[in-house]
Amino acid sequence: MRVTTSKSKNSESFYINYAYIGKNGKNTSKVFKKLGTLKELSEKLNTDRDGVMAWAKEQARIETEKHKLESENVSVDFHPNRLINSNEQRLFNCGYLFLQSICKSLRFDNICRNIKTRHNYEYNLQSILQDLIYARILSPSSKKSSFEFAENLLEQPKYELHDVYRALSTLSVESDFIQAELYKNSHFIHNRNTKILYYDCTNYFFEIEEADELRKYGKSKEHRPNPIIGMGLFMDADGIPLSFDIYPGNQNEQLSLKPLERKIISDFECSEFIYCSDSGLASKSNKKFNNTNGRHYVITQSLKKLNKEDREIALKPTQYRKIGSTKFIDLTTLNEQDEEVISSIYYKEVPIERNGICETLIVTYSPKYKRYQRNIRNEQIKRAENMISNNSKFKKEKRNPNDHGRFIKKTATTEHGEAATETYYEIDESVISNEEMYDGFYAVTTDLEGDISEIIKINKQRWQIEECFKIMKTEFEARPVYLQREDRIKAHFLICFVSLMIYRLLEIKLEKNYTTRTIINTLRNMNVCKIDEYGYIPTYTRNDLTDKLHELFGFRTDTEIIKKSKMRSIIKESKILR
């Protein structure tokens, strides 16, 4: 290792460089460590440039010696008759180190230090919060199980279970502060795109029978009979969570928007943006709220719920244009066997003035989307026909729009028109015809003017916020929730939210080249086995993703053996912000 410097117009920086032989067999080098600028080091060491250089060379010598020790071959004696130590833990997860490095960049230490000034507690809030996040991503379960999981990390918890529950109360009180600080600090990792903000709501069920002030009986999105709470979530244009809040399960989700949006405007200093949501959050009040002070909206619109006049105009096949063209097209003239036609999108703009709001209804038509919808429905019709053929039992109500039972109707006559002596079922052709009217069509309402393709693009990205909820509910197992106290419940969802943010930032670092399941399972399986006092041996499969993780974060856990001293250095590097 040797000292190198780089000069700019106003400063000079000192580095330790590591020389090695590259894959092509040629000598090369890379920066091992940045020591700092001449100005910083001169002030720190109270010396001139010569003194800084002498100090830097000594640091390079120390690092060289450390590297030699770490690079020495290790001989380990194993005996077939020697028993392993009783009750000794040997397997540890090291995948959390990458998550820990992101927590470091998010300045968790500063956030928790600030919180400490407002509360009187003795436990280490940062350690508890981070361990709960690691557990939520790597081994989601109860808070007691999360505490036990922390014992599988390379750094053992130095707190007790009762400290975890006490910390939950503190986290609940500081939830808004933590969200605002994480947003600000996330800019150190990724430049947040808040020009477009996506909003959606979901709910989570509890394994209880009696409702309380927060957990209420309401319309469950998962069709569960249990009490629920609602969650409103804002996401930025890159799919990174921005902020969240929870509300009673019986509250209309449309009422959840304004309080959270006001918090973002004030605490996050995001004042001008395009608000994007689905039609369930498109009340007159919410539209007006996002039609002022530099804010605009793009909201999905159900064609079925339009008034008759607007719906007829929207579905009329004339006055459509192909994206990028000004020529009017009659949809009935399209050759939908032509590949270019199939891959094209056509649109119509319909000015609408209602409820005191002037907006534009943008109706799109996609032959590819039409084909997709019909294929799905045809499969559902086949299942409905099989149900009839097999005399299966039918639900009285078919509320789910994807339930194939909606195509089945009970009739009083046989298929030959005779009076039926017993219950007779057949396919309801009127339901099929009604659904076919809307095949291929999609609509949004907006107060924006300008490029239609950009407006369509904005709405297309809305799937990412739905994916956020999916990750929390499936991979992070955010429900059912077993906590009872309201403050602890709020803290639970804060942990889920922060876990999602950290995961999304990791996903972006990986350039979104891997699936959620691949990333999370890889981290969960990145275990190392402790070999007495010698060090750790990786037990996971090295692959493209593990190589990429090590490259991005600047350390390796995939050598044949990792000496204890080397592992201590890796842990330190993942924790300390330089």
C-alpha positions as CSV (number, residue, x, y, z in Angstrom):
1,M,0.0,0.0,0.0
2,R,1.2,3.5,-0.8
3,V,0.1,7.1,-0.3
4,T,-1.3,9.0,-3.3
5,T,-2.7,12.5,-3.7
6,S,-5.0,14.3,-6.0
7,K,-5.2,18.0,-6.5
8,S,-8.0,20.2,-7.5
9,K,-8.1,24.0,-7.9
10,N,-8.8,24.6,-4.2
11,S,-7.7,21.5,-2.4
12,E,-5.5,18.4,-2.2
13,S,-6.7,15.0,-1.0
14,F,-4.7,12.1,0.5
15,Y,-5.4,8.5,-0.2
16,I,-4.0,5.0,0.6
17,N,-3.9,3.0,-2.6
18,Y,-3.9,-0.8,-2.8
19,A,-1.9,-2.4,-5.7
20,Y,-2.9,-5.8,-7.0
21,I,-2.9,-8.0,-10.2
22,G,-6.2,-7.6,-12.1
23,K,-8.2,-10.3,-14.0
24,N,-6.3,-9.5,-17.1
25,G,-3.0,-10.3,-15.4
26,K,-1.8,-6.7,-15.4
27,N,-0.8,-4.6,-12.4
28,T,-3.5,-2.2,-11.3
29,S,-4.5,-0.3,-8.1
30,K,-7.6,1.1,-6.4
31,V,-8.3,3.5,-3.5
32,F,-8.2,1.5,-0.3
33,K,-9.0,4.5,2.0
34,K,-9.5,8.2,1.7
35,L,-7.5,9.9,4.5
36,G,-8.9,13.4,4.0
37,T,-8.0,16.8,2.5
38,L,-4.7,18.6,3.3
39,K,-6.7,21.3,5.1
40,E,-8.6,18.8,7.3
41,L,-5.5,16.8,8.1
42,S,-3.4,19.8,8.8
43,E,-5.9,21.1,11.3
44,K,-6.4,17.7,12.9
45,L,-2.7,16.9,13.2
46,N,-1.6,20.5,13.8
47,T,1.2,20.3,11.2
48,D,2.2,21.3,7.6
49,R,2.1,19.3,4.4
50,D,5.3,17.4,5.1
51,G,3.9,16.4,8.5
52,V,0.6,15.2,6.9
53,M,2.6,13.2,4.3
54,A,4.7,11.6,7.0
55,W,1.6,10.7,9.0
56,A,-0.1,9.3,5.8
57,K,2.9,7.1,5.0
58,E,2.7,5.7,8.6
59,Q,-1.0,4.9,8.1
60,A,-0.2,3.1,4.8
61,R,2.5,1.1,6.7
62,I,0.0,0.1,9.4
63,E,-2.6,-0.9,6.8
64,T,0.0,-2.9,4.9
65,E,0.9,-4.9,8.1
66,K,-2.8,-5.5,8.8
67,H,-3.4,-6.7,5.3
68,K,-0.4,-9.1,5.5
69,L,-1.8,-10.6,8.7
70,E,-5.3,-10.9,7.2
71,S,-3.9,-12.4,4.0
72,E,-1.8,-15.2,5.8
73,N,-3.0,-18.7,5.3
74,V,-4.9,-20.2,8.1
75,S,-4.5,-23.8,9.3
76,V,-7.4,-25.2,11.3
77,D,-7.2,-28.6,13.0
78,F,-10.4,-30.6,13.1
79,H,-10.7,-33.9,15.0
80,P,-13.4,-36.5,14.1
81,N,-13.9,-37.5,17.7
82,R,-13.8,-34.0,19.3
83,L,-17.2,-32.7,20.3
84,I,-18.2,-29.1,19.6
85,N,-18.8,-27.0,22.6
86,S,-22.1,-27.4,24.3
87,N,-24.7,-24.5,23.7
88,E,-22.2,-22.6,21.6
89,Q,-23.7,-20.6,18.8
90,R,-21.8,-21.2,15.6
91,L,-24.0,-19.8,12.8
92,F,-24.5,-16.1,12.3
93,N,-26.2,-13.9,9.6
94,C,-23.9,-11.4,7.9
95,G,-26.5,-10.2,5.3
96,Y,-27.6,-7.6,7.7
97,L,-24.2,-5.8,7.3
98,F,-25.4,-4.3,4.0
99,L,-28.6,-3.1,5.6
100,Q,-26.5,-1.7,8.5
101,S,-24.4,0.3,6.0
102,I,-27.5,1.9,4.6
103,C,-28.6,2.8,8.2
104,K,-25.2,4.4,8.6
105,S,-25.7,6.5,5.5
106,L,-29.2,7.5,6.8
107,R,-27.6,8.9,9.9
108,F,-29.4,6.7,12.4
109,D,-26.9,7.7,15.0
110,N,-27.7,11.4,14.7
111,I,-31.5,10.8,14.7
112,C,-31.4,8.7,17.8
113,R,-29.0,11.1,19.5
114,N,-31.5,13.9,18.9
115,I,-34.4,11.8,20.2
116,K,-32.4,11.1,23.4
117,T,-32.4,14.8,24.3
118,R,-36.2,14.7,24.6
119,H,-36.6,11.5,26.6
120,N,-35.2,9.9,29.7
121,Y,-34.1,6.3,29.0
122,E,-31.0,4.1,29.5
123,Y,-31.3,1.6,26.6
124,N,-29.6,2.0,23.2
125,L,-32.4,3.2,21.0
126,Q,-30.3,3.0,17.8
127,S,-29.4,-0.7,18.4
128,I,-32.9,-1.7,19.2
129,L,-34.4,0.2,16.2
130,Q,-31.8,-1.2,13.7
131,D,-32.1,-4.8,15.0
132,L,-35.9,-4.6,14.7
133,I,-35.5,-3.4,11.1
134,Y,-33.0,-6.3,10.3
135,A,-35.4,-8.8,11.8
136,R,-38.4,-7.3,9.9
137,I,-36.5,-7.8,6.6
138,L,-34.6,-11.0,7.3
139,S,-36.9,-12.9,9.8
140,P,-40.3,-11.2,10.2
141,S,-42.2,-12.2,13.3
142,S,-43.2,-10.9,16.7
143,K,-41.1,-8.5,18.7
144,K,-40.1,-11.3,21.1
145,S,-38.9,-13.4,18.1
146,S,-37.2,-10.4,16.6
147,F,-35.2,-10.0,19.9
148,E,-34.2,-13.6,19.7
149,F,-33.3,-13.2,16.0
150,A,-30.9,-10.4,16.9
151,E,-28.8,-13.1,18.7
152,N,-28.1,-14.6,15.3
153,L,-26.3,-11.4,14.1
154,L,-22.6,-11.0,14.4
155,E,-23.1,-8.3,17.0
156,Q,-25.1,-9.6,20.0
157,P,-27.8,-7.4,21.5
158,K,-26.7,-5.6,24.7
159,Y,-30.3,-4.8,25.8
160,E,-33.1,-6.8,27.2
161,L,-36.5,-7.7,25.9
162,H,-38.3,-5.3,28.1
163,D,-36.1,-2.5,26.6
164,V,-37.6,-3.4,23.2
165,Y,-41.1,-2.7,24.4
166,R,-40.1,0.5,26.1
167,A,-38.3,1.6,22.9
168,L,-41.6,1.0,20.9
169,S,-43.3,3.7,23.0
170,T,-40.5,6.2,22.3
171,L,-40.5,5.4,18.6
172,S,-44.3,6.0,18.4
173,V,-43.9,9.5,19.9
174,E,-41.0,10.3,17.5
175,S,-42.5,8.7,14.4
176,D,-43.1,12.0,12.5
177,F,-39.6,13.3,13.4
178,I,-38.0,10.0,12.3
179,Q,-39.8,10.1,8.9
180,A,-38.8,13.7,8.2
181,E,-35.2,13.1,9.1
182,L,-34.9,9.9,7.1
183,Y,-36.3,11.7,4.1
184,K,-33.7,14.5,4.4
185,N,-30.8,12.0,5.0
186,S,-31.9,9.7,2.2
187,H,-30.6,12.4,-0.2
188,F,-27.1,11.2,0.8
189,I,-27.8,7.9,-0.9
190,H,-30.2,8.9,-3.7
191,N,-31.4,12.2,-5.1
192,R,-35.1,12.0,-4.2
193,N,-37.5,12.8,-7.0
194,T,-40.5,14.5,-5.4
195,K,-41.9,16.1,-8.6
196,I,-44.5,13.3,-8.6
197,L,-45.9,11.8,-5.4
198,Y,-48.1,8.7,-5.3
199,Y,-50.6,8.0,-2.6
200,D,-52.6,5.0,-1.7
201,C,-54.2,3.3,1.3
202,T,-54.5,-0.2,2.6
203,N,-55.5,-1.9,5.9
204,Y,-54.1,-4.5,8.2
205,F,-56.0,-7.0,10.3
206,F,-55.6,-8.0,13.9
207,E,-56.3,-11.4,15.5
208,I,-58.8,-10.0,18.0
209,E,-62.6,-10.1,18.3
210,E,-63.4,-6.8,20.0
211,A,-62.7,-3.4,18.4
212,D,-61.1,-0.4,20.3
213,E,-60.3,3.2,19.5
214,L,-57.9,2.4,16.7
215,R,-58.7,-1.1,15.6
216,K,-62.2,-1.0,14.1
217,Y,-64.4,-3.2,12.1
218,G,-64.3,-1.9,8.5
219,K,-64.1,-2.9,4.9
220,S,-61.0,-5.2,4.8
221,K,-59.1,-5.2,1.5
222,E,-58.2,-8.8,2.3
223,H,-61.9,-9.7,3.0
224,R,-61.1,-10.6,6.7
225,P,-63.7,-10.5,9.4
226,N,-61.2,-9.1,12.0
227,P,-60.9,-5.5,13.2
228,I,-58.5,-3.5,11.1
229,I,-56.5,-0.3,10.9
230,G,-55.8,1.8,7.8
231,M,-52.5,3.0,6.5
232,G,-52.0,5.9,4.1
233,L,-48.6,5.9,2.3
234,F,-46.8,8.5,0.1
235,M,-44.2,7.3,-2.3
236,D,-41.9,9.4,-4.6
237,A,-41.4,9.0,-8.4
238,D,-38.7,6.4,-7.9
239,G,-40.8,4.1,-5.7
240,I,-39.1,5.1,-2.4
241,P,-41.5,5.5,0.5
242,L,-41.8,9.1,1.6
243,S,-44.2,9.2,4.6
244,F,-47.0,7.3,6.2
245,D,-49.7,7.5,8.8
246,I,-52.3,5.1,10.3
247,Y,-56.0,5.8,11.1
248,P,-59.0,3.9,12.6
249,G,-60.2,1.0,10.5
250,N,-63.7,2.4,10.1
251,Q,-62.6,5.8,8.7
252,N,-63.2,6.7,5.1
253,E,-59.7,6.5,3.5
254,Q,-60.4,9.7,1.5
255,L,-60.1,11.6,4.8
256,S,-56.6,10.3,5.4
257,L,-55.0,12.3,2.6
258,K,-55.0,15.9,3.7
259,P,-53.4,15.5,7.2
260,L,-50.5,13.5,5.8
261,E,-50.0,15.7,2.7
262,R,-49.9,18.8,4.9
263,K,-47.2,17.1,7.0
264,I,-45.2,16.5,3.9
265,I,-45.6,20.1,2.7
266,S,-44.5,21.5,6.0
267,D,-41.9,19.0,7.4
268,F,-40.5,17.7,4.1
269,E,-40.5,21.0,2.3
270,C,-42.2,19.4,-0.7
271,S,-44.7,22.1,-1.8
272,E,-45.0,21.7,-5.6
273,F,-45.7,18.2,-7.0
274,I,-48.2,16.2,-9.1
275,Y,-50.4,14.0,-6.9
276,C,-51.2,10.6,-8.3
277,S,-53.7,8.1,-6.9
278,D,-56.5,5.8,-7.8
279,S,-60.2,6.7,-8.1
280,G,-60.9,5.7,-4.5
281,L,-59.0,8.8,-3.3
282,A,-60.4,11.2,-5.8
283,S,-63.0,13.1,-3.8
284,K,-64.0,16.6,-4.8
285,S,-62.2,17.9,-1.7
286,N,-59.0,16.0,-2.4
287,K,-58.9,17.2,-6.0
288,K,-59.4,20.8,-5.0
289,F,-56.7,20.4,-2.4
290,N,-54.3,19.4,-5.1
291,N,-55.4,22.0,-7.6
292,T,-53.7,24.9,-6.0
293,N,-50.3,26.4,-4.9
294,G,-48.3,24.6,-7.6
295,R,-49.8,21.2,-7.1
296,H,-51.7,19.2,-9.7
297,Y,-53.2,15.7,-9.9
298,V,-53.5,12.7,-12.1
299,I,-56.1,10.3,-10.8
300,T,-57.6,7.1,-12.3
301,Q,-61.2,7.2,-13.3
302,S,-63.6,4.2,-13.6
303,L,-65.4,4.5,-16.9
304,K,-68.3,2.5,-15.4
305,K,-68.8,5.2,-12.7
306,L,-69.0,8.1,-15.2
307,N,-72.3,9.7,-15.8
308,K,-74.1,8.3,-18.9
309,E,-73.3,11.2,-21.2
310,D,-69.5,11.3,-20.4
311,R,-69.3,7.5,-20.6
312,E,-70.9,7.4,-24.0
313,I,-68.5,10.1,-25.3
314,A,-65.5,8.2,-23.8
315,L,-66.5,4.9,-25.4
316,K,-67.5,6.3,-28.7
317,P,-64.8,5.0,-31.1
318,T,-64.3,8.2,-33.1
319,Q,-62.0,11.2,-32.3
320,Y,-59.2,9.1,-31.0
321,R,-55.5,9.8,-31.7
322,K,-52.5,7.6,-31.7
323,I,-49.9,8.7,-29.1
324,G,-47.5,11.1,-31.0
325,S,-49.9,11.9,-33.8
326,T,-52.5,14.6,-34.3
327,K,-54.6,12.6,-36.8
328,F,-58.0,11.4,-35.7
329,I,-58.8,7.7,-35.8
330,D,-61.9,5.6,-35.7
331,L,-61.1,2.6,-33.5
332,T,-63.4,0.4,-35.5
333,T,-61.1,0.8,-38.5
334,L,-58.1,-0.6,-36.7
335,N,-56.6,-3.9,-37.9
336,E,-56.0,-5.5,-34.5
337,Q,-54.0,-8.3,-36.0
338,D,-51.3,-5.9,-37.1
339,E,-48.4,-5.9,-34.6
340,E,-47.9,-2.1,-34.8
341,V,-51.5,-1.6,-34.0
342,I,-51.4,-4.1,-31.1
343,S,-48.4,-2.3,-29.6
344,S,-49.8,1.2,-30.0
345,I,-51.9,3.3,-27.5
346,Y,-54.7,5.5,-28.7
347,Y,-56.3,8.3,-26.7
348,K,-59.1,10.8,-26.5
349,E,-59.4,14.0,-24.4
350,V,-62.8,14.9,-23.0
351,P,-63.1,18.3,-21.2
352,I,-65.2,17.9,-18.0
353,E,-66.6,20.5,-15.7
354,R,-68.3,19.2,-12.5
355,N,-68.3,19.9,-8.8
356,G,-66.7,23.3,-9.5
357,I,-63.6,21.7,-11.1
358,C,-62.5,22.0,-14.7
359,E,-60.5,18.9,-15.7
360,T,-59.7,16.7,-18.6
361,L,-60.8,13.1,-18.9
362,I,-58.1,11.2,-20.8
363,V,-59.4,7.9,-22.2
364,T,-56.8,5.5,-23.6
365,Y,-57.4,2.4,-25.7
366,S,-54.9,-0.4,-26.1
367,P,-55.5,-3.4,-28.3
368,K,-52.9,-5.3,-26.3
369,Y,-54.7,-4.5,-23.0
370,K,-58.0,-5.6,-24.7
371,R,-56.5,-8.9,-25.7
372,Y,-55.1,-9.4,-22.1
373,Q,-58.5,-8.7,-20.5
374,R,-60.3,-11.1,-22.8
375,N,-57.9,-13.9,-22.3
376,I,-58.3,-13.5,-18.5
377,R,-62.0,-13.4,-18.7
378,N,-62.2,-16.4,-21.1
379,E,-60.3,-18.5,-18.5
380,Q,-62.7,-17.3,-15.8
381,I,-65.7,-18.3,-18.0
382,K,-64.2,-21.8,-18.5
383,R,-63.9,-22.2,-14.7
384,A,-67.6,-21.0,-14.4
385,E,-68.7,-23.5,-17.0
386,N,-66.8,-26.3,-15.1
387,M,-68.6,-25.3,-11.9
388,I,-71.9,-25.6,-13.6
389,S,-71.0,-29.0,-15.1
390,N,-69.8,-30.3,-11.8
391,N,-72.8,-29.0,-9.9
392,S,-70.5,-27.0,-7.6
393,K,-71.9,-24.9,-4.8
394,F,-72.3,-21.2,-5.6
395,K,-71.9,-18.1,-3.5
396,K,-75.0,-16.0,-3.0
397,E,-73.0,-12.8,-3.6
398,K,-70.1,-12.3,-6.0
399,R,-68.7,-9.0,-4.9
400,N,-65.1,-9.7,-6.1
401,P,-64.8,-8.5,-9.7
402,N,-62.3,-11.3,-10.3
403,D,-64.6,-14.0,-9.0
404,H,-65.6,-16.3,-12.0
405,G,-68.8,-17.0,-10.2
406,R,-70.1,-13.6,-11.4
407,F,-70.7,-15.2,-14.8
408,I,-73.2,-17.7,-13.4
409,K,-76.9,-16.9,-13.0
410,K,-79.7,-18.8,-11.4
411,T,-82.7,-19.3,-13.7
412,A,-86.3,-20.6,-13.4
413,T,-86.3,-22.2,-16.8
414,T,-84.2,-25.0,-18.4
415,E,-81.9,-24.4,-21.3
416,H,-84.8,-25.3,-23.6
417,G,-87.1,-22.6,-22.2
418,E,-89.2,-25.0,-20.1
419,A,-90.1,-24.4,-16.4
420,A,-87.4,-25.8,-14.2
421,T,-88.4,-28.3,-11.5
422,E,-85.1,-27.7,-9.6
423,T,-82.4,-25.0,-9.4
424,Y,-80.8,-24.4,-12.8
425,Y,-77.6,-22.5,-13.5
426,E,-76.2,-21.1,-16.7
427,I,-73.7,-18.6,-18.0
428,D,-74.9,-15.0,-17.8
429,E,-74.2,-13.6,-21.3
430,S,-75.4,-10.1,-20.3
431,V,-72.5,-9.9,-17.8
432,I,-70.0,-10.9,-20.5
433,S,-71.4,-8.4,-23.0
434,N,-71.3,-5.6,-20.4
435,E,-67.7,-6.2,-19.5
436,E,-66.6,-6.5,-23.2
437,M,-67.7,-2.9,-23.7
438,Y,-64.8,-1.7,-21.6
439,D,-62.1,-4.0,-22.9
440,G,-58.9,-2.2,-23.7
441,F,-60.1,1.1,-22.3
442,Y,-58.5,3.0,-19.3
443,A,-59.1,6.5,-18.1
444,V,-57.6,9.2,-15.8
445,T,-58.7,12.7,-14.9
446,T,-56.2,15.5,-14.6
447,D,-55.9,19.3,-14.3
448,L,-52.6,19.1,-16.2
449,E,-52.1,20.4,-19.7
450,G,-49.5,19.3,-22.1
451,D,-47.9,16.0,-23.3
452,I,-50.4,13.2,-23.1
453,S,-47.7,10.6,-23.1
454,E,-46.1,12.1,-20.0
455,I,-49.4,12.1,-18.2
456,I,-50.0,8.4,-19.1
457,K,-46.5,7.6,-18.0
458,I,-47.1,9.2,-14.6
459,N,-50.1,7.1,-14.0
460,K,-48.3,3.9,-15.2
461,Q,-45.9,4.1,-12.4
462,R,-48.7,3.8,-9.8
463,W,-48.1,0.1,-9.7
464,Q,-45.0,0.7,-7.5
465,I,-47.0,1.9,-4.5
466,E,-49.2,-1.2,-4.7
467,E,-45.9,-3.2,-4.7
468,C,-44.8,-1.4,-1.6
469,F,-47.9,-2.6,0.3
470,K,-47.4,-6.1,-1.2
471,I,-43.8,-6.2,0.1
472,M,-44.9,-5.1,3.6
473,K,-47.7,-7.7,3.7
474,T,-45.9,-10.6,2.2
475,E,-42.1,-10.4,2.6
476,F,-42.2,-8.3,5.8
477,E,-45.3,-10.0,7.2
478,A,-46.7,-6.8,8.6
479,R,-49.9,-8.5,9.5
480,P,-51.5,-10.0,11.5
481,V,-50.4,-7.6,14.3
482,Y,-50.3,-9.1,17.8
483,L,-49.4,-6.0,19.8
484,Q,-52.2,-4.5,21.9
485,R,-51.2,-1.0,23.0
486,E,-51.8,1.8,20.5
487,D,-48.3,3.3,20.8
488,R,-46.6,0.0,20.2
489,I,-48.9,-0.7,17.2
490,K,-47.9,2.7,15.7
491,A,-44.2,1.8,16.3
492,H,-44.6,-1.5,14.6
493,F,-45.8,0.2,11.4
494,L,-43.0,2.7,11.7
495,I,-40.5,-0.2,11.7
496,C,-42.3,-1.7,8.6
497,F,-42.1,1.6,6.9
498,V,-38.4,2.2,7.6
499,S,-37.6,-1.4,6.6
500,L,-39.4,-0.7,3.3
501,M,-37.4,2.5,2.7
502,I,-34.1,0.7,3.4
503,Y,-35.0,-2.1,1.1
504,R,-36.0,0.3,-1.7
505,L,-32.7,2.2,-1.4
506,L,-30.9,-1.1,-1.6
507,E,-32.9,-2.1,-4.7
508,I,-32.0,1.2,-6.3
509,K,-28.3,0.7,-5.5
510,L,-28.6,-2.7,-7.3
511,E,-30.1,-0.8,-10.3
512,K,-33.4,-2.8,-9.9
513,N,-31.7,-5.7,-11.6
514,Y,-33.0,-8.3,-9.1
515,T,-36.4,-9.4,-7.9
516,T,-37.6,-8.7,-4.4
517,R,-37.7,-12.3,-3.5
518,T,-34.1,-12.8,-4.9
519,I,-32.7,-9.9,-2.9
520,I,-34.3,-10.7,0.4
521,N,-33.7,-14.5,0.2
522,T,-30.1,-13.9,-0.6
523,L,-29.6,-11.6,2.5
524,R,-31.5,-14.1,4.7
525,N,-29.2,-17.0,3.6
526,M,-25.9,-15.1,3.9
527,N,-24.7,-17.0,7.0
528,V,-21.2,-17.6,8.3
529,C,-20.0,-20.4,10.6
530,K,-17.7,-19.4,13.5
531,I,-14.6,-21.7,13.6
532,D,-13.3,-21.5,17.2
533,E,-10.9,-18.6,17.5
534,Y,-9.8,-18.6,13.9
535,G,-12.7,-16.7,12.2
536,Y,-15.7,-17.3,10.1
537,I,-16.4,-19.5,7.1
538,P,-19.2,-18.5,4.6
539,T,-21.9,-21.2,4.3
540,Y,-23.9,-19.4,1.5
541,T,-23.6,-19.7,-2.3
542,R,-21.6,-17.0,-3.9
543,N,-23.4,-15.7,-7.0
544,D,-23.7,-12.6,-9.1
545,L,-25.9,-10.8,-6.5
546,T,-23.5,-11.4,-3.6
547,D,-20.6,-10.2,-5.8
548,K,-22.6,-7.1,-6.6
549,L,-23.4,-6.4,-2.9
550,H,-19.7,-6.7,-1.9
551,E,-18.7,-4.5,-4.8
552,L,-21.2,-1.8,-3.9
553,F,-20.5,-1.7,-0.1
554,G,-16.7,-2.1,-0.3
555,F,-16.2,-5.2,1.9
556,R,-16.2,-9.0,1.3
557,T,-17.6,-11.8,3.4
558,D,-17.1,-14.5,0.7
559,T,-13.4,-15.4,1.2
560,E,-12.7,-19.0,2.2
561,I,-12.2,-17.8,5.8
562,I,-12.7,-14.4,7.3
563,K,-10.3,-13.8,10.2
564,K,-11.8,-12.5,13.4
565,S,-9.8,-9.3,13.1
566,K,-11.0,-8.8,9.5
567,M,-14.6,-9.4,10.5
568,R,-14.3,-6.8,13.3
569,S,-13.0,-4.3,10.6
570,I,-15.9,-5.1,8.3
571,I,-18.4,-4.6,11.1
572,K,-16.8,-1.3,12.0
573,E,-16.8,-0.1,8.4
574,S,-20.5,-0.9,8.1
575,K,-21.3,1.1,11.2
576,I,-19.1,4.2,11.2
577,L,-19.8,7.1,8.9
578,R,-16.5,8.6,7.7
